[in-house]
């Protein structure tokens, strides 16, 4: 086990909720690290937007790998990569993408089932773990279950299907499960002990706060594309103002100034 994969694994074992403010490039990752993040996770949507693509594996995989490599070069904390369905339709195709992201510096990945058969993701997880082990990395696989976010089932049927998929992914070697768009605290409280793996929630309208999530047994909380959306929204608003009156307004006491930004990025 390399240093960073062990650090990342230990972050999931500690008593605190692991909060991941997802980044989209090396600069955003360094700022997130400076803000106090103990690990960096990428957001597939945010990475895609930063390259001018829509989310959904439209961004070329080479750009995804290059982004991971640039982030890992700059930060001093573990890096986990959201690679959607792994840019692979089958388990046999997952090994090369995993080898590339591990070589780029990732010690964790998100892999999602989407609308495909969950058995496909189960097989991908097995092959991904093996491919990473061959590279000397104990890869943390966060298995994303899309039942709620894609509304594949409703009510108790959604709960039961999520538990079924979680069991399948656990048997395949997943290290945690990620259930985006589930926000009901009672349902989360029921689900956490049922899945039998560290539970990852996604920041979403209606989701309880960090302290309540911790009390419910949630181990990990991701921002997803939220920070990137905020950054793009602020850029849009600032550009509108600049185009209107030719001024760029900045806070009187900014948390980060241009000289500090240069210092943050200077790690050679």
C-alpha positions as CSV (number, residue, x, y, z in Angstrom):
1,X,0.0,0.0,0.0
2,X,1.4,3.4,-0.9
3,X,1.3,6.3,1.5
4,X,-1.7,8.2,0.0
5,X,-4.0,5.2,-0.4
6,X,-3.4,4.3,3.2
7,X,-4.1,7.9,4.3
8,X,-7.3,8.0,2.3
9,X,-8.5,4.7,3.7
10,X,-7.8,5.9,7.3
11,X,-9.9,9.0,6.7
12,X,-12.9,6.8,6.2
13,X,-12.2,4.9,9.5
14,X,-11.8,7.9,11.8
15,X,-14.6,9.3,14.0
16,X,-15.1,12.4,11.9
17,X,-17.3,12.9,8.8
18,X,-15.1,13.1,5.7
19,X,-16.2,16.2,3.9
20,X,-15.1,16.4,0.3
21,X,-15.4,19.8,-1.5
22,X,-15.0,18.5,-5.0
23,X,-12.6,20.2,-7.3
24,X,-12.3,20.5,-11.1
25,X,-8.7,21.4,-11.9
26,X,-5.4,21.8,-10.2
27,X,-6.1,25.4,-9.1
28,X,-9.4,24.7,-7.5
29,X,-8.0,21.6,-5.9
30,X,-5.2,23.6,-4.3
31,X,-7.6,26.3,-3.0
32,X,-9.8,23.5,-1.6
33,X,-6.8,22.0,0.1
34,X,-5.7,25.4,1.5
35,X,-9.3,25.7,2.9
36,X,-8.6,22.6,5.0
37,X,-9.8,19.6,2.9
38,X,-8.2,16.4,4.1
39,X,-8.6,14.8,0.6
40,X,-9.5,16.0,-2.9
41,X,-12.2,14.5,-4.9
42,X,-13.0,15.5,-8.5
43,X,-16.5,16.1,-9.8
44,X,-17.1,14.6,-13.2
45,X,-19.6,17.3,-14.1
46,X,-17.2,20.1,-12.9
47,X,-14.2,18.6,-14.8
48,X,-16.4,18.3,-17.9
49,X,-17.6,21.9,-17.6
50,X,-14.1,23.2,-17.1
51,X,-13.1,21.7,-20.4
52,X,-16.2,22.9,-22.2
53,X,-18.2,19.6,-22.3
54,X,-21.5,18.5,-20.8
55,X,-21.4,15.9,-18.0
56,X,-22.0,12.3,-19.0
57,X,-18.6,11.0,-20.3
58,X,-18.5,13.6,-23.1
59,X,-15.2,15.0,-22.1
60,X,-12.3,12.9,-23.6
61,X,-10.9,10.5,-21.1
62,X,-7.4,11.8,-21.8
63,X,-8.4,15.2,-20.4
64,X,-9.8,13.5,-17.3
65,X,-6.5,11.7,-16.7
66,X,-4.5,14.9,-17.3
67,X,-6.7,16.7,-14.8
68,X,-6.1,14.1,-12.2
69,X,-2.3,14.2,-12.9
70,X,-2.2,18.0,-12.6
71,X,-4.1,17.9,-9.3
72,X,-2.0,15.1,-7.8
73,X,1.2,17.1,-8.8
74,X,0.0,20.1,-6.8
75,X,-1.7,18.9,-3.7
76,X,-0.3,17.0,-0.7
77,X,-3.5,15.1,0.2
78,X,-5.1,12.0,-1.3
79,X,-6.9,12.4,-4.6
80,X,-10.0,10.5,-5.6
81,X,-11.4,10.7,-9.2
82,X,-15.0,10.6,-10.3
83,X,-14.8,8.6,-13.5
84,X,-18.5,8.0,-14.0
85,X,-19.0,4.5,-15.4
86,X,-15.3,4.2,-15.9
87,X,-15.4,5.0,-19.6
88,X,-16.1,1.3,-20.0
89,X,-19.2,-0.6,-21.1
90,X,-18.0,-3.9,-19.7
91,X,-15.8,-5.2,-16.9
92,X,-13.1,-6.2,-19.4
93,X,-12.8,-2.7,-20.5
94,X,-12.3,-1.1,-17.1
95,X,-8.8,-2.2,-16.4
96,X,-7.0,0.2,-18.7
97,X,-8.9,3.3,-17.5
98,X,-8.2,2.3,-13.9
99,X,-4.5,1.8,-14.6
100,X,-4.4,5.2,-16.2
101,X,-6.1,7.1,-13.3
102,X,-3.9,5.3,-10.7
103,X,-0.8,6.1,-12.7
104,X,-2.0,9.7,-12.7
105,X,-2.1,9.7,-8.9
106,X,-5.6,8.8,-7.9
107,X,-6.0,6.5,-4.9
108,X,-9.8,6.4,-5.0
109,X,-12.5,6.4,-7.7
110,X,-16.2,6.8,-8.0
111,X,-17.9,4.3,-10.3
112,X,-21.6,4.6,-11.0
113,X,-24.2,2.1,-12.2
114,X,-26.5,4.6,-14.0
115,X,-29.3,2.8,-15.9
116,X,-27.1,-0.2,-16.7
117,X,-27.5,-3.6,-15.0
118,X,-26.0,-3.5,-11.5
119,X,-24.3,-6.8,-12.2
120,X,-22.1,-4.9,-14.7
121,X,-20.9,-2.5,-12.1
122,X,-20.3,-5.3,-9.7
123,X,-18.0,-7.0,-12.3
124,X,-16.3,-3.6,-13.0
125,X,-15.5,-3.2,-9.3
126,X,-13.9,-6.6,-9.1
127,X,-11.7,-5.9,-12.1
128,X,-10.9,-2.3,-11.0
129,X,-9.6,-3.5,-7.6
130,X,-7.4,-6.1,-9.3
131,X,-6.0,-3.6,-11.8
132,X,-5.1,-1.2,-9.1
133,X,-3.5,-3.9,-6.9
134,X,-1.3,-4.8,-9.9
135,X,-0.1,-1.2,-9.8
136,X,0.6,-1.4,-6.1
137,X,-2.4,0.7,-5.0
138,X,-5.2,-0.4,-2.6
139,X,-7.8,1.6,-4.5
140,X,-10.8,2.9,-2.6
141,X,-13.9,2.2,-4.8
142,X,-16.9,4.4,-4.0
143,X,-19.9,2.7,-5.7
144,X,-22.5,5.2,-6.8
145,X,-26.1,3.8,-6.7
146,X,-28.3,5.9,-9.0
147,X,-31.7,4.6,-7.9
148,X,-32.8,7.9,-6.3
149,X,-31.1,10.4,-8.5
150,X,-32.4,8.8,-11.7
151,X,-35.8,7.9,-10.1
152,X,-35.4,4.2,-11.1
153,X,-37.8,3.2,-8.3
154,X,-39.9,5.1,-5.8
155,X,-40.6,4.8,-2.0
156,X,-39.9,1.4,-0.4
157,X,-39.1,-0.1,-3.8
158,X,-36.2,2.4,-4.1
159,X,-35.0,1.6,-0.6
160,X,-35.0,-2.1,-1.3
161,X,-33.3,-1.8,-4.7
162,X,-30.6,0.4,-3.2
163,X,-29.9,-2.2,-0.4
164,X,-29.8,-5.0,-3.0
165,X,-27.3,-3.1,-5.1
166,X,-25.2,-2.2,-2.1
167,X,-25.0,-5.8,-1.2
168,X,-23.9,-6.8,-4.7
169,X,-21.2,-4.1,-4.8
170,X,-20.0,-4.9,-1.3
171,X,-19.5,-8.6,-2.4
172,X,-17.6,-7.3,-5.4
173,X,-15.2,-5.4,-3.2
174,X,-16.6,-1.9,-3.0
175,X,-15.3,0.1,-0.1
176,X,-18.2,2.6,0.3
177,X,-21.5,3.3,-1.3
178,X,-22.7,6.7,-2.7
179,X,-26.5,7.4,-2.9
180,X,-27.0,10.8,-4.5
181,X,-30.4,12.6,-4.2
182,X,-31.4,10.7,-1.0
183,X,-32.1,13.5,1.5
184,X,-34.7,12.1,3.9
185,X,-33.1,11.7,7.3
186,X,-35.3,8.8,8.4
187,X,-34.5,6.9,5.3
188,X,-30.8,7.6,5.6
189,X,-30.9,6.5,9.2
190,X,-32.5,3.2,8.1
191,X,-30.2,2.7,5.2
192,X,-26.8,3.3,6.8
193,X,-26.7,0.1,8.9
194,X,-28.3,-1.9,6.1
195,X,-25.6,-1.2,3.5
196,X,-22.8,-2.4,5.7
197,X,-20.3,0.0,4.1
198,X,-19.3,3.6,4.7
199,X,-22.1,5.7,3.4
200,X,-21.5,8.7,1.1
201,X,-24.1,11.4,0.9
202,X,-24.3,14.2,-1.7
203,X,-24.9,17.8,-0.8
204,X,-28.5,18.3,-2.1
205,X,-31.4,20.6,-1.4
206,X,-33.1,19.2,1.7
207,X,-30.1,17.2,3.0
208,X,-29.5,17.5,6.7
209,X,-26.4,19.3,7.8
210,X,-23.0,17.7,8.6
211,X,-23.6,17.2,12.3
212,X,-26.9,15.5,11.8
213,X,-25.5,13.3,9.0
214,X,-22.7,12.3,11.3
215,X,-25.2,11.3,14.0
216,X,-27.1,9.2,11.4
217,X,-23.9,7.3,10.7
218,X,-22.9,8.9,7.4
219,X,-19.2,8.7,6.9
220,X,-18.6,10.9,3.8
221,X,-20.2,14.0,2.3
222,X,-19.5,15.2,-1.2
223,X,-20.2,18.6,-2.8
224,X,-20.4,17.1,-6.2
225,X,-20.6,19.9,-8.8
226,X,-21.9,22.4,-6.3
227,X,-18.7,24.4,-5.8
228,X,-18.1,24.6,-9.5
229,X,-21.6,25.8,-10.1
230,X,-21.1,28.5,-7.5
231,X,-17.8,29.5,-9.1
232,X,-19.3,29.7,-12.6
233,X,-22.3,31.6,-11.3
234,X,-20.1,34.2,-9.6
235,X,-18.0,34.5,-12.8
236,X,-21.2,35.0,-14.9
237,X,-22.5,37.7,-12.5
238,X,-19.1,39.4,-12.4
239,X,-18.8,39.4,-16.1
240,X,-22.2,40.9,-16.5
241,X,-21.3,43.7,-14.1
242,X,-18.0,44.3,-15.9
243,X,-19.6,44.4,-19.3
244,X,-22.2,46.8,-17.9
245,X,-19.9,49.3,-16.1
246,X,-16.3,48.3,-16.8
247,X,-15.6,47.5,-13.1
248,X,-14.5,44.3,-11.4
249,X,-15.7,44.6,-7.8
250,X,-13.8,42.5,-5.2
251,X,-14.4,42.1,-1.5
252,X,-12.7,44.7,0.7
253,X,-11.0,41.9,2.7
254,X,-10.8,38.9,0.2
255,X,-9.9,35.6,1.7
256,X,-7.5,35.0,-1.2
257,X,-5.6,37.8,-3.0
258,X,-3.6,37.5,-6.2
259,X,-0.2,37.3,-4.4
260,X,-1.6,34.6,-2.1
261,X,-2.9,32.7,-5.1
262,X,0.6,32.8,-6.6
263,X,2.0,31.5,-3.3
264,X,-0.5,28.7,-3.2
265,X,0.4,27.5,-6.7
266,X,4.2,27.7,-6.1
267,X,5.1,24.2,-5.0
268,X,8.1,23.5,-7.1
